Amino acid sequence: MTPDLPLIFTILMGAAILAYVVLDGYDLGVGMLMPAADAREQNIMVASIGPFWDANETWLVLGVGLLLAAFPAAHGVVLTALYLPVTAMLIGLMLRGVAFEFRIKAQGWHRELWNWLFWFGSFLASLAQGFMLGSYITGFETGFAYLLFALMVSGSVCGGYVLLGGGWLVLRTTGALQQKALGWTRWGLLWVALGVALVSLATPLASETVRGKWFDFPRTAALMLLPLASAAVWIWIWRLTGRLQRGESAPEWGPFAGAVTIYVLAFAGLAYSLFPYLVMDRITIWEAAAHPSALKVVLAGALIVLPFIIAYTVFSYRVFRGKAPDKFYD
Amino acid sequence: MEPGDPLLIARAQFGLNIAFHILFPTITIGLAWILVYFRVQYARTGEAAWLATYLLWTKVFALTFAMGVVTGIVMSFQFGTNWPGYMNSVGNVAGPLLAFEVLTAFFLEATFLGVMLFGMKRVPGWMHLASTVLVAFGTTVSAFWILALNSWMQTPAGLGLADGQLIAADWWQVIFNPSFPYRLTHMLLASGLTAAFVVAGLSAWRLLQACADAAALRTLRTGILLAAVLAPAQAFVGDLHGLNTLEHQPAKIAAMEAVWKTEKGAPLILFAIPNASEQRNDFAIQIPRGASLILKHDPDAEIKGIDAFAPDAPPVAPVFFAFRIMVGTGMLMIALSWFGAWRMRKSATLPRWLLWTFAGFTFSGWIATLAGWLVTEIGRQPWLVTGVLRTADAVGPVSEAQLGASLTGYILTYSLMLVAYIVVLTHLAGKGSASADGSKPAAIPESTLA
């Protein structure tokens, strides 16, 4: 039996996108939280993501690179349909990416400008990513209801990134800033609960295909494990952050790990809703796949190189473990 | 093509994005290896002055690298947003090459850049040095893959047909296509030369701000000597690259030299205004038989003109002028670097007027690189992949309004980024010069700037 190469690449691409969302999600979240902190705290917050943001964003390039290499026929359809939100996201990512360097090197009002642009870029990129997801789920349908749906997803993604960013800061900071971060995490949790509830209700309404997949007894009963597990993790994080706020002993890695778990569960649900479509109701993974000769060469390369990438990513997180310094370059 | 044509806007937008992007890797590929040199010198001598030099230039590098990363992310999307037909027809070749660039280069540079910038106190010295080398290695590997793809679009090879799709029948031929070795060498030298002038120019700027700065004097010397070696090497490699182009893309050469009609003993046009409507050159200043002599080493050899390729011929005027700007800038770079090297042999420092000249030449590599890029990419038209895919057939269904809106957004963002980049760079070069006499490296780290 020959391996189902398009399926393997769907899994690889999904993994890259999930890695991107979780990893860049926390640093975008930290970016969005900037206005809630004072100048000293802002420096610590940026220092906590300084060594990582660049590699985090590389997962996005890998995701889109795999889309391009493995599914060239879908690549053009998806990206031309998402033209404006992609542009907005890219402009956001550019502004915040260079702001890391500019804000530390600039003086006076220039620094304030780059702090503001760092926040604005993070927010714009997050909004745009949520909008892209929303319009992707519905197969790029147009119309007021779909626009509203995309905006709703957009807001939920921002909330989700704030949750990740808050969890990251709980892990990486101490004292008053950590207390603030606990508050932000709980705020992100509320936002996520609202967003996920609305999106879960709206998605079956927006897409007949999704409705068919989820409301199909007795499969529905098994599928309910996903939202139930998410709810359990949600409650766990809520209680955990409460304990940490009261100064009781609780693992500091908990909120972040919990947030990542919620993402993995939500991603699984999304993957189930979409599969086997790359473009909802229009193009399946097998229809969009590149020629097997191209897939084989990329797969061989990926299997050789990915273990190294994972190894030195782990190495980098080990080197920079612990609490963040209060200066960007220590 | 008419103004307002979606193809034209799509090309203008893609051209703007890729031109803006390439400015930064052009510096970082070369500068990364110069940083390795500074880092090795510090490891070898243990001198605080070398450490200070390394830390200062690391900051320039970090800023430039960030500009390259964020504008590079744009590129990875623009293939699909602007040229969906490109991936549809040659995706089986282009996709894997781009995927390999991400897998083998981007993660490597990004991760070890983090260690290099923030990890000096957290990892042993050898590991920090190794990280610096890995970042430099990553930038060069990235250049390898993207130039393999670009060269393949210029001179495709190794292509096969299977199940009605274009595929790579032979990956070795795809990667090592006829123009690749020349183009890669030409680009790497361009990067080294650009970085050398950035180092020399910013060091000169620093010396102009504060007279006695031993570290800046030393990096000025490094930059000038490196440029003095690389600039003539580039002229030599550029000539070989030109001969390779004559063999594989003669239409591009016809445009570069403004040869309208195929002729024996073609003159070398030094200057002219190419007149496309009448297919001739106005106000030409030329050397008789010069083009035949230079291109074929025979004064009577036949050179194919635009008429031999029409209608699949590139526009002449932009290619012709861009080529002259590239060569002219290159010659100035040779002259300036040699003169500077000669003056530095005579005396330890340089006169102020010469420092001003080097400061003015800080970004001269950008001009030459962009001009060369215009020559090679416009010279490929009307093809996107020579003989395989036309640019007009790859353009997407995106509306003019969307293209126009995003083009405006990009122009505003890039203007802001470019101004900030140059302001911060000159600020960095001028800053802390009073205390940067090499004895107090502690004055250089970010703690004083933050």
Interface residues (C-beta under 8 A of the other chain):
Chain A: N43 G50 P51 F52 D54 A55 E57 T58 L60 V61 L62 V64 G65 L66 L67 L68 A69 A70 P72 A73 H75 G76 V77 V78 L79 T80 Y83 L84 V86 T87 A88 L90 I91 L93 M94 L95 G97 V98 F100 E101 F102 I104 K105 A106 H110 W114 A290 H291 S293 A294 V297 V298 G301 A302 V305 L306 I309 Y312 T313 F315 S316 V319 F320 K327 F328 Y329 D330
Chain B: K59 A62 L63 A66 M67 V69 V70 T71 G72 I73 V74 S76 F77 F79 G80 T81 W83 P84 G85 M87 N88 G91 N92 V93 A94 G95 P96 L98 A99 F100 E101 V102 L103 T104 F106 F107 L108 A110 T111 F112 L113 G114 V115 L117 F118 G119 K121 R122 V123 A162 D163 Q165 I167 A168 W171 G396 P397 V398 Q402 A405 S406 G409 Y410 T413 M417 A420 Y421 V424 H427 L428 P445 E446 S447 L449 A450
